[in-house]
Amino acid sequence: MQLEETPDGRYGLVAMGTERIRVTTWLDDDPYPRGVIETWPDKPTADPEALAAAYAARVGQLRRFLALAVELGGTGTPLVDVASDPVLGSYQLGMLAGLGPFDHQLLLAADGPDLAV
């Protein structure tokens, strides 16, 4: 977590979650957006071997996509390293894939990595 006070007395906060959550109820936004949350674990994969194979294929596709984008003059860097775990890696791929907000939300709302990769 990183916390920094600005000259006008406000604070900036950066935090990284360690598990997936969802908002069950939104509360009054005064002075900032707030809500009641619950943890939202991924559903267990039905076939870990199939998930691992699908994940490896998606990593390869994203590597080719990013390299081609750079080759064609786009900004960015080729994919260097992602998690070997398909669950964690599926989130990383979603962040790196250059998707729009709607597609990002679809990935975040998937029940588990079987649907995300």
Secondary structure, 3 states (H helix, E strand, C coil): CEEEECCCCCEEEECCCCCCEEEEEECCCCCCCCEEEEECCCCCCCCHHHHHHHHHHHHHHHHHHHHHHHHCCCCCCCCCCCCCCHHHHHHHHHHHCCCCHHHHHHHHCCCCHHHHC
